[in-house]
Amino acid sequence: MDQQEARAIVERAHLISDLINHPSWTVLVSYVNETARAKQHVVLNSGCKDIEDYRRQTGWLEGVAFVMDAANRTEEQARKARAVLTKGA
């Protein structure tokens, strides 16, 4: 990773941090968690219509988990990027 990439990663982590600290973020998380619980209930109780429905439901759940964990992942990436920036300074 070069200096430019490292700065971009740190900036992205900062922007995502701003997003999750916005007062409306908790409203979104609550809504998404409620919807995810309902979809999990369907999947875990054999409520999917067929294998394609199962794939859609579990894919949606995986995508939601990815988004909800974005702040943790980007912060970890930013820590590594800051180390690159510190070495280059």
Summary of the structure (lengths in Angstrom):
residues: 89
radius of gyration: 17.8
end to end distance: 14.6
largest distance: 57.3
contacts: 218
relative contact order: 0.20
helix: 84%
strand: 0%
